[in-house]
Amino acid sequence: MNVIRFDVGDILEMKKNHPCGDNRMRVERVGSDIRVICLGCGRDVTVPRIKLEKGIKKVTKPENGLL
């Protein structure tokens, strides 16, 4: 199994939509549990890394390097 590399501030495009309808999440904290914030509604969610990695379609780095 490959470990997906992402850092704080990265935008994750998920395979499934959040209940609000958006499928993009921003990484807020990295560790064994990952804290992400939905870019559609602002809800923050803490998810185990293994579960989150299975749902990621694409990782996008911030354009200007800022959070």
ABEGO torsion letter per residue (X at the ends): XBBBBBBBGBBBBBABBBAAGBABBBBABBEABBBBBBAAAGBBBBBBAAAAAAABABBBBBAAGBX
